[in-house]
Amino acid sequence: MRTDGGGGAGRQFVREPRVAGTFYPAGADDLAAALDRCLPAGRPRARVFGAMLPHAGYVYSGRCAGEGYARIEVPGTALVLAPNHTGHGARLSLWPAPGAWRIPGDEVPVEPELCRLLLERCPGLEADTRAHLGEHAAEVHLPFLRRLRPEVAVACLVVGTHDPSRLQALGEGIAAALRDYGQEALVVASSDLNHYEDQRSTLEKDGWAIEKVLALDPLGLLETCEAREVSMCGVAPTAALLAAARAARGSRASAELVDHRTSGDVYGDYDRVVGYASILVH
């Protein structure tokens, strides 16, 4: 993290890229070429409330994420909900404003008004950098968002609790913040699905989780992943997305599965795979 101005109004929270060169290319030209490979042409695009999209290295999950992104008309603001893989920082952590997230050859600004509203409306949410510094799950989405909407601004929130009541309150707070914000915003829940089992087991376990996401059932998703040992790393941000969609759209909310695959589909090793899905929430 870099801060400028020593504090006060001039302080800027700039998040440097941490997985450029590993999860995605470190050079701007190579990154653009990778995005070209991930994003299919000719897909019809629509405005959506949100999406659950994967966050592995682009060679593994980039095409699955791209199938989802290619169908989204990205608005000027995006809220990215990420899990906490590191265990650092506050349980509910919002990257502070004013600030930006750097990606190769570019910088994505933080949207200060949405951040302000999220801190007001979401119980327990803290402005905190620690949970974000080593966390890749939001970072890998920013090149996609920037490619599809060059002027996009973001708010990035790490969700480090699996408590159903806290996630329900977070989702309701997100819906309230977006209503007060008064501008279109896309909510992205960053999640892979089942981890490091064989293809058959992973497809079965993925299916149980996907069923609950498509039913817009946050509590059912949490209970299913716990009871059936589905190692879905982004179950908490996905539950928050579903709760937000239900609070914001009520009976109009719906979900659509766009793509589902595993890492085994890339290299042909089906003994120890990770599942990925792209699901749009309307």
C-alpha angles and dihedrals in degrees: 000000000000125000124195130199098024096261140311121070093339096058115115125191106211117184111208118213112266104180101037105127093029111046093023136000119292096214121079094228093046090048091052090051091049091052089050088056093047099046113070118214127237101029115144110248128214140174110260135180093234149319142224107226133170127254108199124119111303092245088062107032105007095099091048090051089044092054088058097042091048089065096049126090095213113217126213094272132046131186112205117200113198134181121240108248094168102049091227128131134012119337090244109032129179120192103240129247140262093050150085144233116235121219126175109297094354148056127224113210124226113240104234100193094053090047090052092051093047091053090050097046106034114077113230095008113143133193098240136151100192097081091051103047097081098022117109101182097090097034096062091059097054097077090054092049093046092049093051096040111021093191095048119140122200147205114204120201126183114211110205102166131080094192106131096214093050092048092049090051090047092052092048090048091051090051091050092047092050091049091052091044089063096200130095115270133174118224113211120192108200112215145141119203131228117354135220104346128115121283096259094050093044095051090049094048092043088053092056091052095043090052091058093045091051088050089053088234110149096175092045090051092052093046094046095050091049098043096042096037096241104170095213103160095199098046091120098052089042091053089050090051091051092048090049093050092050091048094047102039106021114190091356092069118106139161134221130199109225103171140000126182142133137236087254089069088065102051104013096243104129099171098085114019142156122224125229133187138175114212125176120212113208 
